[in-house]
Every structure is written in structure tokens, then in C-alpha cells.
């Protein structure tokens, strides 16, 4: 039978071995990523050419007053019908 002391020593050895392996792996990974970032050129996106716009630009973002009135009436009707 193993004593509790030898089991704790085995657990500590296993823990340190695992932590060392992970540390070494992550260190190698960091250096490989740095090496790849130096070797592989950075991709530069091509500039996006904007289409020429006509001088008659209509603002489609403006909402007509009729649409606002219709939406307001619908919301008011919905609120009064669910409040009952």
C-alpha cells in the first residue's frame, strides 16, 4: 500500500509535468504564430470604388406624414384593443 505522502508526491509530479507540457506547447505556438505573421504577407483589400451618383438624389430616408399617421393609428388601435 502507498501512503498518503507518496500519493501526494505522485500527484504533484503529474501536475507539474502536465503544466510544463502545456507551457512548452503554448510557448512554441506563440513563436510559430509570430514567425508565420512575418513570413506570410498581409492581405490588403482592394479599394472599393463608389458608383457615381446622379445629381438628382432623392432622400428615401424621409417618411411621409401619411405613413406616420397610419402607423400611429394602428398602434393606438392595438393598444386600446389589448387593454380591455
Residue pairs with C-beta under 8 A, 6 or more apart in sequence:
2 10
